[in-house]
Amino acid sequence: MNRKIMRIALWSLSSIALVALFSFVNVRRNHLTCTGALVNIMGDTSLRFVNELELLELMREKGCEYLNTPLDKIDTRKIEVALITHPAIAEADVYLTIDGVLKADVRQREPVLRIIDQIGDSYYIDTNGDYMPLSESFTPMIPVATGAITDPWPKYTRNIQEIMKNDSIQSIAIVDDLYAIAKALRADTLLSAQLLQLYVRPDKDIEMIARVGPEIILFGNKSNLEKKVRNLKLFYSRAMNEPVVEQYTMLNLKYQNQIICTKITQ
């Protein structure tokens, strides 16, 4: 019985000590002011759409004061919202350290394709299918899509998924096909290295301009895309070391379960 009472007493004392410690930390924290800020830009290091100084300036422009501000007066959620307003930022996590430093972990958006449409407008589509404007300070090395691209929808909707959910729009849209093909090729190291450009023909069939081997890979559209990608990878893995591959000008993947090679005519 005495042991039981002792365990209860020790547990109670421990709980009281923890409450006292947290109270002390909170009181001390409420008397601290922010001494500075650090921005950690995560993700692909080759992307340089933003830097730390730009994001700190953005916070100030949005009225997110932090320097010499009491920690309990700093709205970290407001700062996160401010950072996400930058067109190149996908997400932000802002928090305060126990020693009074504001820290922001941000992740940049990753474009998979640059679109140059028929009237000359240009923009990116990122990994999530979101529209992304060009940057004046940085141009990533990614494939470009050109040709008969007349879709107006990316100027009004920020996500390709919205196009894919609307059958009437999807039937005449082309940006969703370009995005799907670029993303599928990007997911494979070998095929990603081969992709230089996507071109939309007047009949809306999509061609891939390849780095080596047959210059033109005809996809058609995004239908049966998984099989088309698999067939293309099979072609590269088996045929690229054969001398005869240099005789081909085009590889046609448009038709299901077929790979049609067009040879150079003498």
ZADOPA-445718 format. One line per 10 residues: number of its first residue (from 1); their letters; for each residue x negated, y negated, z of N, C-alpha, C. Coordinates in pm, 1 decimal. Atoms other than C-alpha are relative to their C-alpha. Example, Ala and Ser with C-alpha at 12.3 -4.5 7.8 and 13.67 -1.06 7.14 Angstrom:
2
1 = AS = -89.0/119.0/0.0/-1230.0/450.0/780.0/-90.0/-120.0/0.0  82.0/119.0/-6.0/-1367.0/106.0/714.0/77.0/-109.0/73.0;
***
This chain:
266
1 = MNRKIMRIAL = -82.9/120.3/0.0/0.0/0.0/0.0/-86.2/-125.1/0.0  88.8/115.5/-8.4/-280.7/-238.2/89.6/-66.9/-27.3/-134.1  62.7/15.9/132.1/-447.0/-173.7/-246.0/96.3/-65.7/-98.0  -100.8/57.3/89.8/-125.0/-254.4/-426.0/16.5/-148.3/27.8  -14.2/141.0/-36.8/-87.0/-579.8/-233.9/-122.0/-79.6/-45.9  122.7/68.2/40.5/-450.2/-665.2/-307.6/-2.3/-23.4/-151.6  -3.3/15.4/145.6/-404.2/-602.0/-682.3/94.9/-112.3/-40.3  -97.7/106.1/30.1/-95.9/-825.0/-685.5/-58.4/-136.6/33.1  59.4/126.8/-42.5/-283.8/-1094.9/-496.7/-107.0/-46.0/-98.2  105.5/33.6/96.1/-580.7/-1079.8/-735.5/60.0/-45.1/-132.4;
11 = WSLSSIALVA = -65.9/36.7/125.5/-350.7/-1091.9/-1036.3/60.3/-140.1/9.9  -60.6/131.7/-20.7/-169.1/-1394.1/-891.4/-106.7/-109.3/0.1  108.4/98.3/-4.0/-497.0/-1572.8/-818.9/-58.4/-23.8/-139.4  52.2/12.8/136.5/-619.7/-1500.4/-1172.0/92.9/-85.4/-85.8  -97.6/76.7/77.4/-298.9/-1640.6/-1319.3/-6.6/-146.9/37.0  9.3/139.3/-46.3/-326.0/-1953.2/-1107.0/-126.4/-65.6/-53.7  126.7/54.0/49.4/-689.3/-1995.3/-1210.6/8.3/-33.5/-148.9  -15.4/25.0/143.5/-599.7/-1964.3/-1578.5/84.9/-123.7/-25.3  -86.5/117.3/15.9/-318.5/-2218.1/-1547.4/-77.7/-126.9/33.9  79.8/116.2/-40.1/-553.6/-2455.7/-1366.0/-103.4/-34.7/-105.9;
21 = LFSFVNVRRN = 101.4/23.4/103.2/-819.5/-2408.1/-1632.8/61.4/-63.9/-123.0  -66.1/57.6/116.6/-576.8/-2475.5/-1918.9/45.3/-143.1/27.2  -42.5/135.6/-34.5/-443.0/-2778.6/-1736.4/-117.9/-95.4/-3.9  121.5/82.6/0.5/-798.0/-2909.4/-1689.6/-44.1/-29.8/-144.0  40.7/17.6/139.8/-877.7/-2852.1/-2058.4/92.0/-98.0/-70.6  -94.5/89.5/65.7/-558.3/-3027.5/-2167.5/-16.8/-143.5/46.4  22.2/134.9/-52.5/-620.5/-3324.2/-1938.2/-126.0/-59.4/-60.2  126.3/47.6/57.4/-979.1/-3350.0/-2060.6/16.9/-31.1/-148.1  -21.5/20.4/143.6/-866.2/-3313.3/-2422.7/77.2/-128.0/-25.7  -81.8/119.3/19.0/-605.8/-3588.8/-2384.1/-78.4/-128.6/23.0;
31 = HLTCTGALVN = 83.2/117.5/-25.0/-878.7/-3826.2/-2265.3/-112.3/-13.4/-102.5  103.1/6.3/103.2/-1110.2/-3742.7/-2556.5/50.1/-74.5/-122.5  -30.9/60.9/129.0/-1122.1/-3941.8/-2878.6/-77.0/73.2/-109.1  63.1/-68.4/112.8/-1213.6/-3811.4/-3221.7/-133.4/-67.5/-33.2  134.7/54.0/24.3/-1584.9/-3853.7/-3287.6/-41.3/7.8/-146.7  36.4/-12.2/141.1/-1585.3/-3762.7/-3658.1/82.0/108.2/-67.6  -74.7/-99.1/76.9/-1454.9/-3537.1/-3931.2/-93.1/76.1/-92.7  74.2/-85.9/91.4/-1590.1/-3247.7/-4135.8/98.5/67.4/-94.9  -84.1/-65.4/99.5/-1439.0/-3116.1/-4459.8/-76.2/116.7/-59.7  58.8/-121.5/56.1/-1513.8/-2760.6/-4568.8/78.3/38.9/-125.1;
41 = IMGDTSLRFV = -65.1/-34.5/126.4/-1435.2/-2697.8/-4936.4/-30.4/145.7/-31.0  17.0/-144.5/13.3/-1379.5/-2323.7/-4973.7/26.1/46.2/-143.1  -31.7/-59.9/128.6/-1350.3/-2090.0/-5269.4/-115.4/-5.4/-98.0  96.6/-4.7/109.4/-1529.2/-2092.4/-5603.8/-92.4/-122.3/6.3  96.0/110.1/-14.0/-1845.0/-2301.0/-5559.6/-31.4/-68.9/-132.5  24.5/64.3/129.1/-1862.9/-2372.3/-5933.9/101.3/-111.2/-28.6  -101.1/104.1/17.5/-1550.0/-2588.6/-5905.6/-39.7/-123.2/80.2  40.7/124.5/-67.8/-1632.7/-2950.3/-5824.9/99.5/-112.1/-30.9  -102.1/101.0/23.0/-1303.4/-3132.6/-5863.7/-3.4/-109.2/106.8  1.5/95.2/-111.5/-1345.5/-3299.3/-5523.4/-126.0/20.5/83.1;
51 = NELELLELMR = 107.2/-14.4/-98.3/-1609.0/-3364.7/-5261.0/49.1/-52.4/134.7  -40.4/35.1/-136.1/-1600.4/-3434.2/-4887.7/33.6/-148.2/13.0  -22.2/144.3/-13.0/-1627.1/-3812.7/-4919.7/133.4/-41.6/-63.0  -127.4/31.5/64.7/-1333.1/-3827.8/-5163.3/118.5/36.6/88.8  -112.3/-45.0/-81.9/-1110.1/-3630.3/-4927.9/11.6/-81.4/127.9  -5.2/86.8/-118.1/-1205.3/-3838.3/-4624.7/61.6/-135.7/-36.5  -57.3/126.3/45.9/-1120.8/-4150.9/-4824.5/149.9/15.5/-26.4  -142.1/-26.6/23.5/-788.7/-3994.6/-4929.6/77.2/-1.9/131.7  -65.2/0.2/-130.9/-703.4/-3936.8/-4562.8/21.8/-142.3/50.2  -13.8/139.7/-44.7/-768.1/-4303.0/-4485.9/104.5/-74.1/-83.1;
61 = EKGCEYLNTP = -97.8/65.2/87.5/-563.8/-4416.8/-4787.4/143.4/37.8/37.7  -133.0/-48.1/-38.0/-269.7/-4208.6/-4663.4/35.8/-37.6/144.0  -29.0/45.4/-135.5/-288.0/-4373.7/-4321.0/-28.2/101.3/108.5  34.2/-104.0/-98.6/-436.5/-4072.8/-4142.6/-125.8/-42.7/76.1  113.1/46.4/-79.5/-657.2/-4250.2/-3890.7/-40.9/107.9/99.6  47.8/-101.8/-93.0/-873.6/-4024.9/-3679.4/-118.9/-47.2/83.2  120.5/40.3/-71.2/-1203.4/-4190.6/-3581.8/34.4/-86.1/121.0  -23.0/68.2/-128.2/-1198.4/-4304.5/-3215.6/146.6/1.1/43.6  -140.3/-15.6/-36.6/-832.5/-4199.9/-3195.5/12.5/111.6/103.0  -19.2/-108.9/-97.3/-720.7/-3999.4/-2887.5/47.1/126.9/-70.3;
71 = LDKIDTRKIE = -31.6/-125.4/68.2/-695.8/-3634.1/-2984.5/149.1/31.6/0.9  -143.1/-31.1/-7.1/-335.1/-3606.4/-2866.8/85.3/-92.1/-86.8  -72.4/90.7/88.9/-240.1/-3889.4/-3105.2/-23.6/33.1/-147.7  32.0/-36.0/138.1/-378.7/-3722.0/-3418.6/98.0/105.5/-49.9  -98.8/-90.2/60.4/-114.8/-3557.5/-3638.3/-68.9/83.2/-108.6  72.4/-83.9/96.8/-298.7/-3270.0/-3807.1/88.8/43.3/-116.3  -92.3/-38.3/108.5/11.7/-3171.8/-4006.2/9.3/-111.5/-103.7  -5.4/113.8/91.2/30.5/-3520.7/-4156.9/-125.0/-4.4/-88.1  125.4/0.0/75.4/-334.6/-3492.4/-4260.8/0.4/111.9/-103.5  -10.1/-110.9/95.6/-271.8/-3152.3/-4424.3/85.7/-39.9/-120.1;
81 = VALITHPAIA = -89.1/44.4/107.9/15.9/-3299.7/-4625.7/-70.3/-101.6/-89.0  73.4/100.4/76.7/-204.5/-3592.2/-4729.3/-102.7/64.1/-91.6  102.9/-66.6/80.2/-481.1/-3362.6/-4851.6/60.6/76.3/-117.5  -63.5/-79.3/105.5/-242.5/-3146.5/-5052.8/55.8/-89.2/-110.7  -45.6/90.0/107.5/-126.6/-3455.7/-5244.8/-104.7/-13.1/-109.6  101.7/5.1/105.0/-457.7/-3439.8/-5430.7/30.8/108.9/-101.7  -40.5/-98.9/100.8/-383.2/-3264.3/-5761.5/-92.3/120.1/-12.9  93.0/-112.5/10.3/-689.6/-3038.5/-5728.1/-1.8/86.9/125.2  1.6/-75.2/-125.2/-615.0/-2911.2/-5375.2/120.2/94.0/7.4  -106.1/-101.2/-9.8/-417.4/-2587.7/-5332.4/54.1/11.6/142.1;
91 = EADVYLTIDG = -43.0/-14.8/-139.2/-408.1/-2566.6/-4952.7/-99.6/-67.0/92.6  85.2/65.9/-99.3/-544.7/-2734.9/-4642.2/39.3/44.8/139.9  -21.0/-36.8/-139.9/-584.6/-2631.6/-4279.7/-81.8/-96.9/85.4  66.4/104.3/-79.6/-664.9/-2915.0/-4036.1/17.8/30.6/148.1  -5.0/-28.1/-142.6/-750.7/-2869.5/-3669.4/-106.2/-82.3/72.9  92.1/76.1/-83.8/-934.5/-3034.7/-3379.6/-80.4/95.6/87.1  84.1/-82.4/-85.5/-1227.1/-2881.3/-3197.3/3.5/-54.8/142.6  -4.0/38.6/-141.1/-1263.7/-2893.1/-2820.1/-92.8/-116.8/30.8  93.0/110.7/-24.0/-1550.0/-3142.3/-2852.9/37.2/-124.7/-80.4  -49.8/123.0/59.3/-1341.0/-3394.1/-3049.6/-30.2/-20.6/-146.3;
101 = VLKADVRQRE = 27.1/12.2/143.6/-1424.4/-3319.8/-3413.9/122.0/47.7/-79.3  -108.5/-39.6/89.5/-1153.9/-3314.2/-3680.7/-59.4/83.4/-112.9  49.7/-87.6/106.6/-1210.7/-3024.3/-3920.9/111.9/32.1/-97.6  -96.6/-31.2/105.8/-1037.3/-2963.0/-4252.4/-59.4/104.6/-92.9  37.7/-104.2/95.3/-1068.6/-2638.9/-4448.7/93.7/-10.8/-119.3  -83.7/16.7/118.9/-945.7/-2698.2/-4803.4/-43.7/97.4/-108.4  28.8/-88.7/112.9/-922.6/-2475.2/-5106.7/44.9/-69.4/-128.8  -32.6/61.9/127.1/-935.6/-2609.5/-5460.7/85.0/92.8/-86.8  -75.0/-78.9/97.5/-696.7/-2497.6/-5730.7/-96.3/49.8/-107.0  87.6/-62.4/98.5/-854.3/-2265.3/-5988.3/70.7/9.9/-134.8;
111 = PVLRIIDQIG = -63.3/-8.8/132.3/-758.8/-2328.1/-6351.9/-46.2/124.2/-75.2  34.8/-117.0/80.9/-747.8/-2024.8/-6579.2/-3.2/-34.0/-148.2  -12.2/32.9/141.2/-675.3/-2203.1/-6905.8/24.4/-149.7/-16.4  -29.9/138.8/36.9/-687.1/-2548.1/-7060.2/87.0/0.9/-124.0  -92.5/8.5/111.9/-395.7/-2625.8/-7290.5/-23.1/-132.1/-74.0  -2.4/119.4/84.0/-428.1/-2870.8/-7579.8/114.1/20.9/-98.4  -118.3/-28.8/81.1/-84.9/-2890.7/-7738.0/-4.2/-72.5/-134.5  0.3/46.1/138.9/16.1/-2990.3/-8087.9/-0.6/-152.7/-12.9  0.8/146.3/6.8/61.6/-3359.1/-8003.7/-121.9/-60.1/70.4  124.8/47.6/-58.4/-275.0/-3379.1/-7828.8/-2.1/-11.5/150.6;
121 = DSYYIDTNGD = 0.0/0.3/-146.4/-163.8/-3364.9/-7464.7/-83.0/117.5/51.5  86.8/-104.6/-54.0/-402.3/-3163.8/-7247.8/16.7/10.2/151.0  -16.2/-26.7/-142.3/-370.3/-3004.1/-6904.9/-48.7/141.0/28.0  38.1/-134.7/-41.5/-469.9/-2694.9/-6707.2/122.2/75.7/50.9  -90.0/-88.1/-73.3/-267.4/-2397.6/-6587.4/-86.1/76.4/99.2  85.6/-62.7/-101.1/-403.1/-2262.8/-6257.9/40.6/145.5/25.1  -20.7/-142.8/-25.1/-411.5/-1909.8/-6113.3/142.1/32.6/42.8  -137.5/-23.0/-44.9/-60.9/-1950.6/-5965.8/103.6/-35.3/-106.4  -92.9/39.0/105.4/88.1/-2067.4/-6294.9/48.5/-142.4/12.5  -40.0/139.0/-18.3/108.7/-2429.3/-6183.3/-69.1/-91.9/-99.3;
131 = YMPLSESFTP = 56.0/105.6/84.0/58.2/-2726.7/-6411.3/-103.5/-77.6/82.1  107.5/72.5/-68.6/-263.2/-2915.4/-6323.4/-59.6/-102.9/-96.5  55.1/102.0/90.4/-379.3/-3247.5/-6473.0/-151.4/11.5/-12.7  144.6/3.2/18.4/-728.7/-3295.2/-6611.3/-63.9/-90.8/104.4  76.4/81.7/-94.9/-997.1/-3446.1/-6389.4/-97.0/-89.6/-76.2  95.0/91.2/62.9/-1204.6/-3750.2/-6483.0/-143.4/29.0/43.2  134.6/-20.0/-55.6/-1498.4/-3628.8/-6274.3/-59.6/137.7/-27.2  51.2/-136.2/15.1/-1525.7/-3258.4/-6358.6/80.5/75.6/-104.6  -62.8/-85.0/101.2/-1454.4/-3023.9/-6650.4/-49.7/142.5/17.7  43.7/-138.1/-19.4/-1462.3/-2650.4/-6570.6/-21.5/72.4/-131.8;
141 = MIPVATGAIT = 26.2/-82.0/118.5/-1596.2/-2395.4/-6817.9/102.1/112.3/-5.7  -106.8/-99.5/11.4/-1274.1/-2210.7/-6897.9/49.6/3.2/-143.7  -51.6/-8.3/136.8/-1102.2/-2091.8/-7217.7/99.9/-112.5/-30.8  -92.2/104.1/47.9/-902.0/-2342.2/-7423.5/104.2/64.9/-91.0  -106.9/-46.5/88.8/-566.5/-2275.2/-7591.0/41.3/-114.9/-90.8  -36.3/102.6/97.9/-486.2/-2467.5/-7910.2/97.7/59.1/-100.8  -87.5/-48.4/105.9/-263.9/-2439.3/-8217.0/141.8/-50.7/14.1  -140.9/39.9/4.6/114.8/-2448.3/-8248.7/65.1/8.7/137.7  -53.6/5.0/-137.1/184.2/-2527.7/-7880.8/89.1/-122.5/9.1  -95.2/111.0/-0.3/498.3/-2739.8/-7865.5/84.7/-5.0/126.8;
151 = DPWPKYTRNI = -81.1/-5.5/-122.3/637.8/-2653.7/-7519.8/-4.2/-133.2/74.9  -0.3/120.1/-83.8/749.4/-2964.6/-7329.1/10.4/32.1/148.6  -38.4/-31.1/-137.8/827.6/-2775.0/-7008.2/-107.6/-21.0/106.0  97.8/23.9/-106.1/494.6/-2791.9/-6822.2/-6.3/-145.8/45.6  -0.2/139.9/-40.5/539.5/-3170.9/-6818.7/111.6/-27.6/101.2  -114.5/22.9/-87.4/859.7/-3128.3/-6618.9/12.2/102.6/112.4  -3.5/-101.8/-104.7/816.5/-2809.2/-6420.5/-142.0/42.4/31.7  137.6/-21.2/-41.6/508.0/-2721.6/-6219.7/-40.0/147.1/3.4  37.7/-140.1/-9.6/521.7/-2344.9/-6243.6/50.8/81.3/-118.2  -34.0/-84.2/114.7/517.0/-2098.1/-6532.9/108.1/101.4/37.2;
161 = QEIMKNDSIQ = -99.0/-98.8/-42.2/728.0/-1856.9/-6325.8/141.9/-50.2/-24.8  -133.1/55.8/25.1/1023.7/-2094.5/-6367.8/39.8/18.5/-146.0  -27.6/-26.0/142.8/993.2/-2057.5/-6744.6/35.8/146.9/-19.5  -20.8/-144.0/17.3/973.7/-1678.1/-6716.8/136.1/45.4/52.2  -129.2/-38.3/-57.4/1296.9/-1670.1/-6511.6/117.6/-49.9/-84.0  -105.9/55.9/83.1/1491.8/-1861.2/-6776.8/-10.3/61.5/-140.2  8.8/-75.2/125.4/1563.3/-1631.2/-7072.5/7.4/-89.8/-122.6  -17.1/85.6/117.2/1673.2/-1907.5/-7309.5/-125.2/-82.6/-27.1  124.1/76.3/17.2/1358.3/-2112.8/-7245.7/-114.7/93.0/-36.2  110.1/-93.1/23.4/1126.7/-1811.1/-7238.0/-4.2/47.9/-144.6;
171 = SIAIVDDLYA = -5.3/-51.5/137.2/1245.1/-1701.0/-7582.5/-66.5/-93.8/-100.0  63.3/94.7/92.1/1104.7/-2018.0/-7741.5/-127.8/-62.0/57.7  122.2/53.6/-62.8/823.2/-2101.7/-7495.0/-121.4/80.6/-43.9  124.9/-69.4/32.3/459.6/-2012.5/-7560.3/-101.7/-10.1/112.4  98.5/18.9/-106.6/272.3/-2142.2/-7255.6/0.4/117.5/97.1  -6.6/-114.6/-90.5/395.5/-1850.0/-7044.9/-77.6/119.1/-56.3  77.0/-107.8/63.3/246.1/-1603.6/-7297.5/-149.8/-27.7/10.1  141.7/38.0/-9.0/-83.9/-1794.0/-7303.1/-52.8/23.0/140.8  39.4/-17.5/-140.4/-98.7/-1793.8/-6923.0/-14.8/147.7/33.9  2.8/-143.0/-31.7/-18.6/-1422.5/-6897.2/-121.2/68.1/-62.7;
181 = IAKALRADTL = 114.1/-61.5/68.3/-283.4/-1325.0/-7154.8/-131.5/-44.7/62.5  123.5/51.8/-59.5/-552.0/-1551.9/-7007.1/-24.2/59.0/138.4  15.7/-54.0/-135.3/-486.4/-1426.9/-6655.0/-37.3/147.9/-3.1  30.4/-143.0/11.3/-493.5/-1060.2/-6761.8/-145.1/21.7/-42.7  138.7/-12.7/45.9/-825.7/-1105.5/-6944.3/-97.2/-46.1/107.4  84.8/54.5/-105.3/-970.0/-1308.5/-6658.4/-23.4/102.1/112.1  9.7/-98.3/-108.4/-906.1/-1019.5/-6419.0/-103.4/108.2/-26.4  99.4/-100.7/36.5/-1156.4/-799.8/-6606.1/-130.6/-69.1/-36.9  128.3/67.2/20.6/-1524.7/-897.5/-6600.5/-45.0/5.8/-145.7  42.4/-16.9/138.8/-1600.8/-757.6/-6948.0/82.3/-86.2/-94.0;
191 = LSAQLLQLYV = -87.9/72.5/90.7/-1297.8/-910.8/-7119.6/-5.4/-150.3/24.1  11.8/142.5/-32.4/-1331.1/-1241.7/-6939.3/-120.5/-61.9/-68.6  120.7/49.8/65.8/-1682.8/-1279.7/-7077.1/18.3/-12.8/-150.9  -23.9/1.6/144.2/-1547.7/-1217.7/-7428.7/90.3/-115.2/-44.6  -101.9/97.9/36.8/-1269.7/-1478.2/-7418.1/-57.8/-140.5/-13.5  42.1/137.7/24.2/-1366.4/-1809.1/-7577.8/120.2/-93.0/-14.5  -111.8/88.1/32.9/-1033.8/-1944.1/-7698.2/123.4/83.4/-32.5  -125.7/-56.0/47.4/-667.9/-1862.1/-7752.5/58.5/-96.7/-102.8  -54.7/83.4/107.9/-502.7/-1985.7/-8070.7/140.9/47.1/-33.4  -138.7/-32.1/32.9/-129.9/-2001.4/-8143.7/23.8/-28.0/-147.8;
201 = RPDKDIEMIA = -29.7/14.9/142.5/-43.9/-1939.3/-8508.9/134.4/-71.0/-19.5  -131.4/61.3/27.9/246.3/-2123.6/-8676.0/116.9/94.4/24.6  -107.4/-97.3/-25.7/449.3/-1798.6/-8644.9/8.1/39.6/146.9  2.8/-17.6/-145.8/374.2/-1810.1/-8264.5/-76.4/124.7/46.2  90.2/-107.1/-42.7/150.7/-1501.8/-8267.3/-126.8/-61.5/60.5  116.7/53.2/-71.3/-144.7/-1550.8/-8032.7/-125.2/80.4/-34.5  130.1/-60.1/28.2/-505.0/-1481.8/-8131.4/-97.1/-34.1/111.4  113.1/24.4/-88.9/-800.8/-1445.6/-7900.3/-125.3/-13.6/-85.5  127.9/17.7/67.4/-1128.4/-1584.1/-8034.4/-107.0/60.1/90.6  93.2/-76.1/-82.9/-1397.1/-1344.1/-7909.0/-144.0/-47.4/-17.5;
211 = RVGPEIILFG = 140.1/41.7/0.3/-1761.0/-1406.0/-7826.1/-84.9/87.9/-92.8  75.1/-91.8/86.1/-1903.5/-1093.6/-7998.6/95.7/102.7/-57.8  -84.2/-99.7/64.4/-1770.7/-818.4/-8222.8/98.1/-67.9/-94.3  -100.1/65.0/84.4/-1454.2/-891.5/-8424.3/33.8/-138.0/57.2  -19.6/136.7/-49.8/-1405.4/-1265.5/-8404.3/141.6/-24.1/49.6  -140.2/24.0/-32.9/-1025.9/-1251.4/-8388.8/63.7/126.7/56.5  -78.2/-108.1/-60.8/-819.9/-1031.0/-8154.9/144.7/-46.4/-0.7  -139.6/41.0/10.1/-449.3/-1050.2/-8239.1/83.4/69.8/108.3  -84.5/-53.6/-105.8/-226.7/-1007.0/-7932.3/147.7/-3.8/-37.6  -142.2/19.7/25.8/102.6/-1127.2/-8075.8/58.7/-84.3/110.4;
221 = NKSNLEKKVR = -49.7/71.0/-118.2/267.3/-1217.2/-7744.6/-33.1/82.5/123.9  35.0/-67.3/-124.6/262.0/-1099.6/-7383.0/70.2/133.9/20.6  -67.5/-129.3/-14.3/482.3/-794.3/-7440.9/-101.4/114.0/-3.8  90.4/-116.0/-10.8/314.5/-462.3/-7350.5/-144.5/-43.8/26.6  131.9/59.4/-19.3/22.3/-672.1/-7226.9/-97.4/95.7/68.1  88.1/-92.4/-71.0/-116.1/-407.9/-6992.6/-62.7/101.0/-96.6  52.5/-95.6/98.1/-150.1/-158.3/-7279.0/-96.5/-67.5/-97.3  87.0/72.2/92.5/-301.4/-419.9/-7509.9/-137.0/-25.5/62.6  125.7/25.4/-70.4/-563.6/-510.9/-7251.4/-79.2/129.6/16.4  66.4/-129.1/-15.3/-638.4/-144.4/-7187.4/-62.1/45.6/-131.5;
231 = NLKLFYSRAM = 52.6/-37.7/131.5/-680.4/-77.6/-7559.8/-120.4/-85.9/-39.9  111.7/88.4/32.1/-905.5/-379.4/-7599.9/-124.9/39.3/78.1  114.7/-41.2/-82.1/-1127.0/-269.1/-7313.3/-56.7/132.8/-51.5  43.6/-128.0/55.2/-1139.0/82.4/-7461.0/-81.7/-21.4/-127.6  73.1/30.0/123.0/-1248.9/-61.2/-7795.6/-139.8/-51.7/32.3  130.5/57.5/-34.1/-1527.0/-266.0/-7637.9/-93.2/103.8/63.1  84.3/-96.2/-70.3/-1650.9/17.0/-7418.1/-51.1/111.2/-92.3  39.5/-110.8/87.8/-1664.5/270.5/-7703.9/-65.0/-44.4/-131.4  40.8/36.3/135.7/-1726.2/75.8/-8022.9/-106.8/-107.9/-7.8  87.4/116.5/10.3/-1939.5/-224.0/-7934.1/-146.0/35.5/-28.3;
241 = NEPVVEQYTM = 138.8/-40.6/26.4/-2266.1/-28.1/-7955.1/-18.2/65.1/-137.9  6.4/-61.2/132.1/-2181.3/109.9/-8300.1/-26.0/-108.3/-106.0  29.2/99.7/104.3/-2327.9/-72.4/-8604.7/121.5/-39.3/-82.7  -116.6/24.9/84.0/-1995.2/-45.0/-8787.2/87.8/-111.4/55.5  -85.4/101.1/-60.6/-1834.0/-287.5/-8541.5/-21.0/-136.8/-62.8  29.2/128.9/62.8/-2002.7/-578.0/-8720.0/74.4/-18.5/-131.1  -75.2/8.3/126.0/-1795.6/-495.8/-9029.9/143.3/-48.8/20.7  -137.4/37.9/-27.5/-1471.4/-587.5/-8855.8/12.3/-151.3/21.0  -27.2/142.0/-20.5/-1329.3/-940.5/-8874.9/115.4/-21.9/97.3  -114.9/15.5/-88.3/-1007.3/-879.8/-8682.1/40.0/132.8/61.9;
251 = LNLKYQNQII = -52.5/-116.0/-71.8/-871.6/-639.5/-8422.3/145.6/-31.5/32.9  -142.5/26.4/-17.5/-490.6/-615.3/-8421.0/56.1/89.5/110.0  -60.0/-73.1/-111.6/-331.4/-514.2/-8089.3/150.2/-23.5/9.7  -139.1/44.5/-7.5/11.9/-651.0/-8170.4/98.8/115.0/9.4  -96.1/-109.9/6.3/179.4/-318.1/-8237.4/-30.2/105.9/105.5  14.0/-91.6/-112.8/240.3/-70.3/-7957.7/-73.9/128.3/-39.4  77.4/-124.6/15.2/-5.9/221.0/-7924.6/-86.0/4.2/-126.1  85.1/3.4/120.4/-212.5/101.7/-8223.0/-111.1/-102.9/17.9  108.1/95.9/14.2/-547.4/-64.6/-8276.5/-36.5/-2.1/-147.5  24.3/11.1/144.1/-580.3/-188.7/-8633.4/-120.3/-90.6/-22.1;
261 = CTKITQ = 122.7/75.4/26.6/-925.2/-301.6/-8747.5/-2.0/-45.4/-146.4  11.7/54.2/135.0/-967.5/-528.2/-9048.5/-146.8/-20.2/-32.8  141.3/8.6/38.5/-1300.4/-499.9/-9232.0/-27.8/-121.1/-87.6  45.9/106.4/87.0/-1500.4/-765.8/-9407.6/10.2/47.9/-144.9  -8.6/-37.4/142.7/-1420.5/-763.1/-9780.3/-117.1/-57.5/-75.2  119.4/42.2/77.5/-1713.8/-782.2/-10019.0/41.8/-86.9/-118.5;
***
